[in-house]
């Protein structure tokens, strides 16, 4: 019996320490902090929930206007913006937040959800850095989650090397033709840019052939159904891709991006979802990716203004045309 008392006392002490330490560590962990902040936010029926990855807060070093997309959009709409943003976020994470809204009977004015075509690529898919295991834990345990995410994080780290190896062995295809594995597209050789490495990066990020069996499309379908049942207006948009540069560096890339974009938009439209395709909307001068060496979807100040203006117009139309509840 004395041993039982000691074990119980030890459990209480360890649990109490974990509670307070976990609370403090959440503030230092970007992913966990964002999920915890969302849980404590007071979301109303006038708010717009803006989802996104690193595009939303990227700034080019030569930008004169340093405002991010959420700031620019906030200046253009009357609604408060509730932000769900982190580099590497995609539909597999967004659906967790949407499910949280539905389960807690929260019905914001609208959801704005980007679809980054690069998120379907082998660079992104199965990447251990983009697993975000803390987010569902905190959203599913809104009271204790922020305090106890640490042991969950430690547990998942035990298997990171195995998952990394599996990811590095993932096949890469160039327009359907085998082009090595993820391992062939990593390493020091990509720290400098030349025509060869640029073509390989474009292959890696944009020249896959998307199918309706992709798991991210399944999550998008789940989001559409959750919002339909809860009568939450949702706007999807495909983020702009620098197809002008990519097609010049590797001819035929524009056609592949267009084919993948059409599949995504048709998939959403067939489920009565609202979607806008911006994948070919902008020329190269609107992008700021050269700070990162290789093409991505980061926009410069002109591109961010374009996107903020576009989203503001679409949200106004969504509110005026059928967002009645």
C-alpha positions as CSV (number, residue, x, y, z in Angstrom):
1,X,0.0,0.0,0.0
2,X,2.9,2.4,0.8
3,X,4.4,1.7,-2.6
4,X,1.0,2.6,-4.2
5,X,1.0,5.9,-2.3
6,X,4.5,6.7,-3.5
7,X,3.7,5.9,-7.1
8,X,0.6,8.0,-6.9
9,X,2.5,10.9,-5.4
10,X,5.2,10.6,-8.1
11,X,2.5,10.6,-10.8
12,X,1.0,13.8,-9.4
13,X,4.3,15.5,-9.2
14,X,5.4,14.5,-12.7
15,X,2.0,15.5,-14.1
16,X,2.1,18.9,-12.4
17,X,5.5,19.6,-13.7
18,X,4.5,18.6,-17.2
19,X,1.5,20.9,-17.0
20,X,3.5,24.0,-16.2
21,X,6.5,23.2,-18.4
22,X,4.3,22.3,-21.3
23,X,2.4,25.6,-21.1
24,X,5.7,27.5,-21.2
25,X,7.1,25.4,-24.1
26,X,4.0,25.9,-26.2
27,X,4.9,29.6,-26.5
28,X,8.3,28.6,-27.9
29,X,7.0,26.0,-30.4
30,X,5.6,27.6,-33.5
31,X,3.2,24.9,-34.6
32,X,1.9,24.2,-31.1
33,X,1.5,27.9,-30.3
34,X,-0.6,28.4,-33.4
35,X,-2.9,25.6,-32.5
36,X,-3.2,26.7,-28.9
37,X,-3.9,30.3,-30.0
38,X,-6.7,29.0,-32.3
39,X,-8.2,27.0,-29.5
40,X,-8.4,30.1,-27.3
41,X,-9.5,32.5,-30.0
42,X,-13.0,33.9,-29.8
43,X,-14.3,33.1,-33.3
44,X,-17.5,34.8,-34.3
45,X,-19.9,34.6,-37.2
46,X,-18.3,37.8,-38.6
47,X,-14.8,36.4,-38.7
48,X,-12.9,35.1,-41.8
49,X,-10.6,32.2,-41.1
50,X,-7.6,32.6,-43.4
51,X,-5.6,29.4,-44.0
52,X,-2.2,29.2,-45.5
53,X,1.4,28.1,-45.7
54,X,4.6,30.2,-45.9
55,X,3.2,32.2,-48.9
56,X,1.1,34.3,-46.5
57,X,4.0,35.8,-44.5
58,X,6.8,35.7,-47.1
59,X,8.6,39.0,-47.8
60,X,11.1,39.5,-50.6
61,X,14.3,41.3,-49.6
62,X,13.7,44.0,-52.3
63,X,10.1,44.7,-51.4
64,X,9.2,48.3,-50.8
65,X,5.9,47.3,-49.2
66,X,6.6,44.9,-46.3
67,X,3.0,44.1,-45.5
68,X,2.1,40.4,-45.5
69,X,-1.0,39.0,-47.2
70,X,-3.1,38.8,-44.0
71,X,-2.4,42.4,-43.2
72,X,-3.2,43.5,-46.8
73,X,-6.4,41.5,-46.8
74,X,-7.4,42.9,-43.4
75,X,-7.2,46.4,-44.8
76,X,-9.6,45.4,-47.6
77,X,-12.4,43.6,-45.7
78,X,-14.6,44.6,-42.8
79,X,-14.1,41.2,-41.1
80,X,-11.6,40.2,-38.4
81,X,-9.2,37.6,-39.7
82,X,-8.4,34.5,-37.7
83,X,-5.2,33.2,-39.1
84,X,-4.2,29.5,-39.5
85,X,-0.7,29.6,-41.1
86,X,2.5,27.7,-40.9
87,X,5.1,26.8,-43.5
88,X,4.2,23.4,-44.9
89,X,0.5,23.5,-43.9
90,X,-1.8,21.9,-46.5
91,X,-5.2,20.2,-46.7
92,X,-4.2,17.4,-44.3
93,X,-3.8,20.0,-41.6
94,X,-6.6,22.4,-42.6
95,X,-9.1,19.7,-42.3
96,X,-8.2,19.3,-38.6
97,X,-9.0,23.0,-38.0
98,X,-12.2,22.8,-40.0
99,X,-13.3,19.7,-38.0
100,X,-12.5,21.6,-34.8
101,X,-14.8,24.5,-35.9
102,X,-17.6,22.1,-36.7
103,X,-17.3,20.0,-33.5
104,X,-17.4,23.2,-31.4
105,X,-20.3,24.7,-33.3
106,X,-18.2,27.7,-34.5
107,X,-19.5,29.2,-37.7
108,X,-17.2,31.9,-39.1
109,X,-18.3,34.2,-41.9
110,X,-16.1,32.3,-44.4
111,X,-13.1,30.1,-44.7
112,X,-10.3,30.9,-47.2
113,X,-8.3,27.8,-48.1
114,X,-5.3,27.8,-50.5
115,X,-4.3,24.8,-52.5
116,X,-0.6,24.9,-53.2
117,X,0.1,22.6,-56.2
118,X,3.6,21.9,-54.9
119,X,1.9,20.3,-51.8
120,X,1.1,17.3,-54.1
121,X,4.7,16.8,-55.1
122,X,7.2,14.3,-53.7
123,X,9.1,17.2,-52.1
124,X,6.1,17.8,-49.8
125,X,4.2,14.5,-49.6
126,X,5.5,12.3,-46.8
127,X,8.1,14.8,-45.7
128,X,8.6,14.2,-42.0
129,X,9.0,18.0,-41.4
130,X,5.4,18.5,-42.6
131,X,3.7,16.0,-40.4
132,X,2.5,18.4,-37.7
133,X,1.5,15.8,-35.1
134,X,1.1,18.5,-32.4
135,X,-1.8,20.2,-34.1
136,X,-4.4,17.4,-33.9
137,X,-3.3,16.6,-30.4
138,X,-3.9,20.1,-29.2
139,X,-7.1,20.6,-31.2
140,X,-8.5,17.3,-29.9
141,X,-7.6,18.0,-26.3
142,X,-8.3,21.7,-26.0
143,X,-8.0,21.8,-22.2
144,X,-4.9,19.7,-21.6
145,X,-3.4,19.6,-25.1
146,X,-1.3,22.7,-24.8
147,X,0.2,21.4,-21.6
148,X,0.9,17.8,-22.7
149,X,2.1,18.1,-26.3
150,X,5.8,17.6,-25.2
151,X,5.6,13.9,-24.5
152,X,3.8,13.4,-27.8
153,X,6.5,15.3,-29.6
154,X,9.2,13.2,-28.0
155,X,7.4,10.0,-28.9
156,X,7.1,10.9,-32.6
157,X,10.8,11.9,-32.7
158,X,11.8,8.3,-32.0
159,X,10.6,7.3,-35.5
160,X,11.7,10.4,-37.4
161,X,14.8,8.8,-38.9
162,X,12.8,5.8,-40.2
163,X,10.2,8.2,-41.8
164,X,13.0,10.3,-43.3
165,X,14.5,7.3,-44.9
166,X,11.1,6.3,-46.3
167,X,10.6,9.8,-47.7
168,X,14.1,9.9,-49.3
169,X,13.3,6.6,-51.1
170,X,10.0,8.0,-52.5
171,X,10.0,7.8,-56.3
172,X,10.0,11.0,-58.4
173,X,8.4,11.1,-61.8
174,X,9.0,13.5,-64.6
175,X,5.7,13.7,-66.5
176,X,5.0,10.1,-65.7
177,X,8.6,8.9,-66.4
178,X,10.7,7.6,-63.5
179,X,13.3,10.2,-62.5
180,X,15.0,8.8,-59.4
181,X,14.0,9.2,-55.8
182,X,13.7,12.1,-53.4
183,X,17.2,11.4,-52.3
184,X,18.5,12.5,-55.8
185,X,17.0,16.0,-55.3
186,X,18.5,16.8,-51.9
187,X,22.1,17.7,-50.9
188,X,24.8,20.2,-51.2
189,X,24.7,20.3,-55.0
190,X,21.5,22.3,-54.8
191,X,23.1,25.1,-52.8
192,X,24.2,26.6,-56.0
193,X,22.0,27.3,-59.1
194,X,22.6,26.2,-62.6
195,X,20.5,25.1,-65.5
196,X,20.7,21.4,-64.5
197,X,19.8,21.9,-60.8
198,X,17.0,24.2,-61.8
199,X,15.5,21.6,-64.1
200,X,15.8,19.0,-61.4
201,X,14.0,21.2,-58.9
202,X,11.2,22.0,-61.3
203,X,10.9,18.3,-62.0
204,X,10.8,17.6,-58.3
205,X,8.2,20.2,-57.4
206,X,5.9,20.6,-60.5
207,X,6.2,17.8,-63.1
208,X,4.3,15.1,-61.3
209,X,1.0,13.7,-62.7
210,X,-1.8,14.2,-60.2
211,X,-4.6,11.7,-59.8
212,X,-7.9,11.8,-57.9
213,X,-6.6,9.1,-55.6
214,X,-4.2,11.6,-53.9
215,X,-4.8,11.8,-50.2
216,X,-4.8,15.6,-50.1
217,X,-7.8,15.6,-52.5
218,X,-9.6,13.3,-50.1
219,X,-9.0,15.8,-47.3
220,X,-10.3,18.6,-49.5
221,X,-13.5,16.6,-50.2
222,X,-13.8,16.1,-46.4
223,X,-13.5,19.9,-45.9
224,X,-16.2,20.5,-48.5
225,X,-18.6,18.1,-46.8
226,X,-17.9,19.4,-43.3
227,X,-18.6,23.0,-44.5
228,X,-21.7,21.9,-46.4
229,X,-23.2,20.2,-43.3
230,X,-22.4,23.2,-41.1
231,X,-23.3,25.8,-43.7
232,X,-19.9,27.5,-43.5
233,X,-19.0,29.3,-46.8
234,X,-15.6,28.2,-48.0
235,X,-13.5,29.6,-50.8
236,X,-10.6,27.5,-52.2
237,X,-8.0,29.0,-54.5
238,X,-5.0,27.5,-56.3
239,X,-2.0,29.6,-55.4
240,X,0.0,31.3,-58.3
241,X,2.9,29.4,-59.8
242,X,5.7,31.0,-61.7
243,X,4.9,29.0,-64.8
244,X,6.5,31.7,-67.0
245,X,10.0,30.9,-65.5
246,X,9.4,27.2,-65.1
247,X,8.3,26.7,-68.7
248,X,11.2,28.7,-70.0
249,X,13.7,26.7,-67.9
250,X,12.0,23.3,-68.6
251,X,9.7,23.5,-71.6
252,X,6.4,21.6,-71.1
253,X,6.1,22.4,-67.4
254,X,3.2,24.9,-68.0
255,X,1.1,22.2,-69.6
256,X,1.7,19.8,-66.7
257,X,0.9,22.5,-64.1
258,X,-2.3,23.3,-66.1
259,X,-3.3,19.7,-66.3
260,X,-2.9,19.2,-62.5
261,X,-4.7,22.5,-61.8
262,X,-7.6,21.4,-64.0
263,X,-7.9,18.1,-62.1
264,X,-8.0,19.9,-58.8
265,X,-10.6,22.5,-59.9
266,X,-12.8,19.9,-61.5
267,X,-12.6,17.7,-58.3
268,X,-13.8,20.6,-56.2
269,X,-16.4,21.9,-58.6
270,X,-17.9,18.4,-59.0
271,X,-18.6,18.5,-55.3
272,X,-20.2,22.0,-55.5
273,X,-17.2,23.7,-54.0
274,X,-16.2,27.3,-54.7
275,X,-12.7,27.4,-56.3
276,X,-10.6,29.9,-58.2
277,X,-7.6,28.8,-60.2
278,X,-4.7,31.4,-59.9
279,X,-2.0,28.9,-60.9
280,X,-1.3,30.8,-64.1
281,X,-2.5,34.2,-63.0
282,X,0.8,36.0,-62.6
283,X,4.0,36.6,-64.6
284,X,7.4,36.2,-63.2
285,X,7.8,39.8,-62.0
286,X,5.2,39.2,-59.3
287,X,7.2,36.5,-57.5
288,X,9.9,36.8,-54.9
289,X,11.3,33.3,-54.8
290,X,14.8,34.2,-56.0
291,X,15.7,34.8,-52.4
292,X,15.2,31.0,-52.0
293,X,17.3,30.1,-55.1
294,X,14.7,27.9,-56.8
295,X,11.1,28.5,-57.9
296,X,8.3,28.4,-55.3
297,X,5.1,30.3,-54.8
298,X,6.4,33.2,-52.6
299,X,5.2,36.5,-53.9
300,X,6.8,40.0,-53.9
301,X,4.9,43.1,-52.8
302,X,3.1,43.4,-56.2
303,X,2.0,39.8,-56.1
304,X,0.8,40.1,-52.5
305,X,-1.3,43.1,-53.4
306,X,-2.8,41.2,-56.3
307,X,-3.7,38.3,-54.1
308,X,-5.2,40.4,-51.3
309,X,-7.3,42.4,-53.8
310,X,-8.5,39.2,-55.5
311,X,-9.4,37.5,-52.2
312,X,-11.2,40.7,-51.0
313,X,-13.3,40.7,-54.2
314,X,-14.2,37.0,-53.9
315,X,-15.1,37.3,-50.2
316,X,-17.4,40.3,-51.0
317,X,-19.1,38.2,-53.8
318,X,-19.4,35.2,-51.5
319,X,-21.1,37.3,-48.9
320,X,-23.4,39.0,-51.4
321,X,-24.3,36.0,-53.4
322,X,-25.3,33.1,-51.4
323,X,-23.5,33.0,-48.1
324,X,-26.9,33.2,-46.3
325,X,-27.4,30.7,-43.6
